[in-house]
Amino acid sequence: MPRTIIKQFEVEHLSILDENGNIDESIKPELSDDRLKEMYHHMLVARTFDEKLFKLQRSGKIGTYAQVKGQEACQIGSAIALEKDDWVVPSFREMSAMLTRGADKVKVVQSWNGDVRSYNGSGPNLPTAIPIASQLLHATGIAWAEKLKKTNNVVLTFFGDGATSEGDTHEAMNFAADFKLPVIFFCQNNQWAISTPRSHQMANETIAQRAVAYGMKGIQVDGNDVLAVYKATKEAIENARAGNGPTLIEGVTFRMGDHTTSDDSSKYRTEEMVKEWEAKDPLKRLRAYLQNKGIADDGHFNWELDTITKEIDEAVEAGLAIAPPPPENMFEHIYEQLTPDLQEQQEALLAELKEMQGGAQ
């Protein structure tokens, strides 16, 4: 029986800024010098805060922490392309994106201590999602609401390569593509789903090619190149605002630290592998470009670091000084109205607390 080729596809890979700070001028996005310095500023804030929070966890001052180190370009290059009324729907490693969107540093410290009062936030940014891939469904739902309301807003959601094995990812992408919803699915392919390498996570060569099966646009970018990430996201945003539906962006990057502070990545990856990716550090390459072009010098970078470090130290001191919430606070910010089972649990906890207080008198 003769065979007919129904669809052929290719995966585009976008890279603009190389490891030494050299640039492909023919595809460089239109960005002012101030905007480029702003990108570096956000990346340096994220890296400095990340290192501080890691040390706080190691000294027992905050709970389990998931480092951002190495993935700043993916998060900042995409988040900075949004408008203020656009949505960000994060997983648990998107501190860089949330800081770029104006997250309060004191509340970031609170959140890593499990204080749900820090999740009130401001603007269209959802709180951290710990369950793997559940946030993709939330992003698709928000995008559907925005389309029904006939707004011009888009939704950007982040997830890792491991999340692509979850059914929630399929449901979210299939629905979004079918209804042409204004959502950008940004997969930070950091090579590891905890200890499972990407090569064992899937048989396909790229994550971006999955977009073909869903009927949406897809692109793979150098996830350590903030300019490539910005350009790809900007195009995806314009495509969504034009009513053409979602885009899947695969940012090829690397998690420089452990999966979380409860993990030991030395048990499943080599030091040589980490050093190979350290040479591709997103901060180093943008700094090199700014210096090559005479946009900023060592004096500017040192001043930036000193200023940022002081701001972060003050935020950490303020965050750690906040008294923890009462135990019953755990029921706040879950639903507008508690479900019957949660209400029953809340009443049981309140009764137990009352009994404890009576016994202590």
ZIKAMO-V897709 format. One record per run of one state. SS is the DSSP state (alpha for helix, beta for strand, coil for the rest). FROM is the first residue (numbers start at 1). LEN is the number of residues. Records with the same first field share a line. If there is no record, write none. Layout:
SS = FROM-LEN, FROM-LEN
//
This chain:
coil = 1-12, 15-2, 18-5, 24-1, 28-5, 59-13, 80-7, 90-5, 101-4, 112-4, 120-5, 126-8, 149-6, 166-1, 179-4, 190-2, 194-2, 202-8, 215-2, 223-3, 242-5, 253-12, 268-3, 279-3, 293-5, 322-5, 332-8, 361-1
beta = 13-2, 17-1, 23-1, 87-3, 125-1, 155-6, 183-7, 192-2, 196-2, 217-6, 247-6
alpha = 25-3, 33-26, 72-8, 95-6, 105-7, 116-4, 134-15, 161-5, 167-12, 198-4, 210-5, 226-16, 265-3, 271-8, 282-11, 298-24, 327-5, 340-21
//
